[in-house]
Amino acid sequence: MIRLILVGLLWGVFLPAQCPYVRYILFDACPGGGNEGNDEHLIFWSGSGFNTDQLRIGFPNSATTVWCNSGCGTNTLSQCNTTLINSWNTTCGSTVFQCAGANTNIPANSWVILFTGYSNASPPPSPTNFCGLGTVYVLFANNTNTGGRYLNNPTNAENRATRVAFTSMPACSMTVNYRNITGSAAQDGNYLLIDPSVCIGKTEGQNNVTPSTSACYYAGSNGENGVSLGNSSNCALPPVSVLPILWAYVRVEGNWLTWQATGVGGDEEARLTLWYRPEEGGAWGQLAERLPLIGQYPLSLPGAYQLRAQLRGGGESYSPSVLYLPAGQPILYPNPAAGGPYLAYPEAVAQAEVYTLHGQLVKSLPAPLHRESLRGLAPGLYVVRLFLHEGALLSVRLWVTE
């Protein structure tokens, strides 16, 4: 019977999964507006929550980079485009959207939309993908720059870097870069989709300087580095179904696999599964399903373990894989083994001998041994004798498969 134990948070440690982060940057969300600067916006996930006075954003600008709540125009975050808010709430049929200004506490696990402009967001994007998500907080930076903060088609020399930071959570800072967008990718309605698991903590390429690493940027058709390009069809806010599971940690503690993950809430736990692979290059097999986002699982078999989450958008999110080996005592794994077993804790072994079931010596290996010392055995049944440095002898029956 599978036994699950829920565990609490690690107090005193701010985990990446708690960080607020930018999920989208829509750099010209609605075609035909004629005033690009007022259409552009960023969409945040609030993580563990934050106060708007803690938010610092350096927007792209041809001359300089300024903080959002201290110089994004002639006013701070005290403005509200009530016409837009009322229109969105009418479309959704309920009070979904709420203006948030300076010194506003944004609760945990909430969506936040920040417009780089205050007035004339025309045509406004459709809110339909956000209806039914609870309260969505909307901020207006009152940018009066009619040229916009973001270019549709920046060259390599015009790297557009947006730095996001929270004064109370410095580890949550992230800088998103994009450049070299040409052709159809430069059309109105495109957005940057950001992978927070890659981008949180990355601050490369600020102030329109090309990033020195490949972390958290989009260049041309190359979207594997944390930022990819999508399209907001029919001038709509993008869907939230692609919010990933974020893995705060997955690790082996004694004979337990311990993890903490976070998601948007709801049915994530129904989609969290545990997978096991006995040997490198072997096939993964599912061990358990419907696991909690924070939990433990008892381990008995040596090998690699990985958690997976089915995403609402159809894909999967994979946790880092971790290796479990029973503590201290040498062990052959897997058993049966294709091509021979691996040896856990080879440093404890002074000599290894491999015999056929008829007593014929096949291989004798003196120390030092390593993890793959017994790999390469022909298919068959064997007896492996492990002589330990401490004087003990372990005898293991081994089956090597093709």
Residue pairs with C-beta under 8 A, 6 or more apart in sequence:
2 288
2 297
2 298
3 298
4 291
4 292
4 295
4 296
4 297
5 295
5 296
6 292
6 294
6 295
7 258
7 260
7 294
7 295
7 296
8 294
9 15
9 260
9 294
10 260
14 169
14 171
14 172
15 248
15 249
15 260
16 171
16 172
16 196
16 197
16 200
16 201
16 246
16 248
17 47
17 246
17 247
17 248
17 260
17 261
17 262
18 47
18 48
18 248
18 262
19 47
19 48
19 169
19 171
19 172
19 196
19 200
20 44
20 45
20 46
20 47
20 48
20 49
20 50
20 106
20 112
20 166
20 169
20 172
21 44
21 45
21 47
21 164
21 172
21 174
21 194
21 196
21 199
21 200
22 42
22 43
22 44
22 162
22 164
22 174
22 176
22 194
22 196
22 199
23 43
23 44
23 45
23 193
23 194
23 196
23 240
23 243
24 42
24 43
24 191
24 192
24 193
24 194
24 238
25 40
25 42
25 43
25 150
25 162
25 176
25 178
25 191
25 192
25 194
26 39
26 40
26 41
26 42
26 43
26 125
26 190
26 191
26 192
26 232
26 238
27 40
27 148
27 149
27 150
27 151
27 152
27 160
27 190
27 191
27 192
28 36
28 39
28 40
28 148
28 150
28 152
28 188
28 189
28 190
29 39
29 40
29 41
29 125
29 188
29 189
29 191
29 232
29 235
30 39
30 122
30 123
30 124
30 125
30 188
30 189
30 235
31 187
31 188
31 189
31 235
32 123
32 188
33 39
33 121
33 122
33 123
34 122
35 117
35 120
35 122
35 146
36 146
36 147
36 148
36 150
36 152
37 116
37 117
37 143
37 144
37 145
37 146
37 147
37 148
37 149
38 115
38 116
38 117
38 118
38 119
38 120
38 121
38 122
38 143
39 117
39 121
39 122
39 123
39 125
39 148
40 115
40 116
40 117
40 148
40 149
40 150
41 113
41 114
41 115
41 116
41 125
42 57
42 113
42 114
42 116
42 162
43 111
43 112
43 113
43 114
43 237
43 238
44 111
44 112
44 113
44 114
45 109
45 110
45 111
45 112
45 196
45 243
45 264
46 106
46 107
46 108
46 109
46 110
46 111
46 112
46 137
47 108
47 109
47 172
48 108
49 105
49 106
49 107
49 108
49 110
50 105
50 106
50 166
50 168
50 169
51 103
51 104
51 105
51 106
51 168
52 69
52 77
52 100
52 101
52 102
52 103
52 104
52 106
52 139
53 69
53 102
53 103
54 166
54 167
54 168
54 169
55 68
55 69
55 164
55 165
55 166
56 67
56 68
56 69
56 163
56 164
56 165
56 166
56 167
57 67
57 68
57 69
57 72
57 114
57 141
57 162
57 163
57 164
57 165
58 65
58 66
58 67
58 161
58 162
58 163
58 206
58 207
59 65
59 66
59 68
59 72
59 116
59 141
59 143
59 149
59 162
60 149
60 150
60 151
60 160
60 161
60 162
60 208
61 145
61 149
62 147
64 207
65 161
65 163
65 206
65 207
65 208
66 72
68 77
68 114
68 141
69 76
69 77
69 102
70 76
72 116
72 141
72 142
72 143
73 117
73 118
73 141
73 142
73 143
73 144
73 145
74 142
74 144
75 118
75 142
76 101
76 102
76 142
77 100
77 101
77 102
77 104
77 139
77 140
77 141
77 142
78 101
78 102
79 101
79 118
79 140
79 142
80 99
80 101
80 138
80 140
81 99
81 115
81 118
81 119
81 121
81 140
82 99
84 121
84 124
84 138
85 97
85 98
85 99
85 138
87 124
88 96
88 97
88 124
88 127
89 95
89 96
89 97
91 126
91 127
91 128
91 131
92 127
92 128
92 130
92 131
92 132
93 131
94 131
95 135
96 127
96 130
96 131
96 132
96 133
96 134
96 135
96 136
97 113
97 127
97 130
97 135
97 136
97 137
97 138
98 135
98 136
98 137
98 138
99 137
99 138
99 139
99 140
100 106
100 112
100 137
100 138
100 139
101 139
104 137
106 112
106 137
109 264
109 265
110 134
110 135
110 136
110 137
111 130
111 133
111 136
111 137
111 240
112 136
112 137
112 138
112 139
113 136
113 137
113 138
113 139
113 237
114 138
114 139
114 140
114 141
115 121
115 138
115 139
115 140
115 141
116 141
116 143
116 148
116 149
116 150
117 140
117 141
117 142
117 143
117 144
118 140
118 141
118 142
118 143
118 144
119 142
123 235
125 232
125 235
125 236
125 237
126 234
126 235
126 236
126 237
127 136
127 236
127 237
128 236
128 237
129 236
129 237
129 238
129 239
129 240
130 136
130 237
130 240
133 240
143 149
150 160
151 158
151 160
151 181
152 181
152 186
152 187
152 188
152 190
153 181
153 182
153 186
154 160
154 178
154 179
154 180
154 181
155 179
155 180
156 179
156 180
156 210
156 219
157 210
158 179
158 208
159 177
159 178
159 179
159 205
159 208
159 209
159 210
159 211
159 217
160 177
160 178
160 179
160 208
161 175
161 176
161 177
161 205
161 206
161 207
161 208
161 209
161 211
162 175
162 176
162 177
163 173
163 174
163 175
163 203
163 206
164 173
164 174
164 175
164 176
165 172
165 173
165 174
166 172
166 173
171 200
171 201
172 200
172 201
173 200
173 201
173 203
174 194
174 196
174 199
174 200
174 201
174 202
174 203
174 216
175 199
175 202
175 203
175 204
175 205
175 206
175 211
175 216
176 192
176 194
176 199
176 216
176 217
176 227
177 204
177 205
177 210
177 211
177 216
177 217
177 218
177 227
178 192
178 217
178 218
178 219
178 227
179 210
179 217
179 218
179 219
180 219
180 220
181 190
181 218
181 220
181 229
182 220
185 220
185 221
185 229
187 231
189 231
189 232
189 233
189 235
190 229
190 230
190 231
190 232
191 229
191 230
191 231
191 232
191 238
192 218
192 227
192 228
192 229
192 230
193 227
193 228
193 229
193 230
193 238
193 242
194 216
194 226
194 227
195 226
195 227
195 228
195 244
196 244
196 246
197 244
197 246
197 247
198 215
198 216
198 225
198 226
199 215
199 216
199 226
199 227
202 213
202 215
202 216
202 226
204 211
204 212
204 213
204 215
204 216
204 217
205 211
205 212
205 217
211 217
214 225
215 225
215 226
216 225
216 226
216 227
217 225
217 226
217 227
218 225
218 227
218 228
218 229
223 229
230 238
232 238
239 313
240 264
241 311
241 312
241 313
242 311
242 312
242 313
242 315
243 263
243 264
243 311
243 312
244 263
244 309
244 311
244 317
245 261
245 262
245 263
245 268
245 272
245 293
245 309
245 311
245 317
246 261
246 262
246 263
247 259
247 260
247 261
247 307
247 317
247 319
247 320
248 259
248 260
248 261
248 262
249 258
249 259
249 260
250 257
250 258
250 259
250 305
250 306
250 307
250 319
250 320
250 322
251 257
251 258
251 259
251 322
252 258
252 299
252 305
252 322
252 323
252 324
253 296
254 327
255 298
255 299
255 300
255 324
255 326
255 327
256 296
256 297
256 298
256 299
257 274
257 296
257 297
257 299
257 305
257 322
257 324
258 295
258 296
259 294
259 295
259 296
259 307
259 319
260 293
260 294
261 268
261 272
261 293
261 294
261 307
261 309
261 319
262 293
263 293
263 309
268 293
268 309
269 290
269 291
269 292
269 293
270 290
271 309
271 310
271 311
272 289
272 290
272 291
272 292
272 293
272 307
272 308
272 309
273 286
273 288
273 289
273 290
273 291
273 307
273 308
273 309
273 310
274 286
274 287
274 288
274 289
274 291
274 297
274 305
274 306
274 307
274 308
275 284
275 285
275 286
275 287
275 305
275 306
275 307
275 308
276 284
276 285
276 286
276 287
276 301
276 303
276 304
276 305
276 306
277 283
277 284
277 285
277 303
277 304
277 305
277 306
277 321
278 301
278 302
278 303
278 304
278 333
278 334
279 303
279 333
279 334
279 337
279 338
279 342
280 304
280 342
282 334
282 338
284 306
287 297
287 305
288 297
291 297
291 307
297 305
299 305
299 324
301 324
301 333
301 334
302 324
302 325
302 326
302 331
302 333
302 334
302 342
302 344
303 323
303 324
303 333
303 334
304 321
304 322
304 323
304 324
305 321
305 322
305 323
305 324
306 318
306 319
306 320
306 321
306 322
307 318
307 319
308 316
308 317
308 318
308 319
309 316
309 317
310 316
311 317
325 331
325 333
325 344
325 345
326 344
328 345
328 348
329 345
329 348
329 394
330 343
330 344
330 345
330 346
330 348
330 349
330 386
330 388
330 394
331 343
331 344
331 345
332 341
332 342
332 343
332 344
332 374
332 384
332 396
332 398
333 341
333 342
333 344
334 341
334 342
335 341
335 396
335 398
335 399
336 399
336 400
336 401
337 398
337 399
337 400
337 401
338 400
338 401
338 402
339 375
339 376
339 377
339 400
340 374
340 375
340 376
340 377
340 400
341 374
341 375
341 398
341 400
342 371
342 372
342 374
342 375
343 349
343 352
343 369
343 370
343 371
343 372
343 373
343 374
344 371
346 368
346 369
346 370
346 371
346 373
347 368
347 369
348 388
348 389
348 390
349 367
349 369
349 386
349 387
349 388
349 389
350 366
350 367
350 387
350 388
350 389
351 364
351 365
351 366
351 367
351 386
351 387
352 363
352 364
352 365
352 369
352 373
352 374
352 384
352 385
352 386
352 387
353 361
353 363
353 364
353 365
353 384
353 385
353 387
354 361
354 362
354 363
354 364
354 374
354 377
354 382
354 383
354 384
354 385
354 398
355 361
355 362
355 382
355 383
355 384
355 385
356 362
356 380
356 381
356 382
356 383
357 381
357 382
357 383
362 377
362 382
363 374
363 377
365 373
365 374
367 389
374 384
377 398
377 400
378 400
379 400
379 401
379 402
380 399
380 400
381 397
381 398
381 399
381 400
382 397
382 398
382 399
382 400
383 395
383 396
383 397
383 398
384 395
384 396
384 397
384 398
385 393
385 394
385 395
385 396
386 393
386 394
386 395
386 396
387 393
388 394
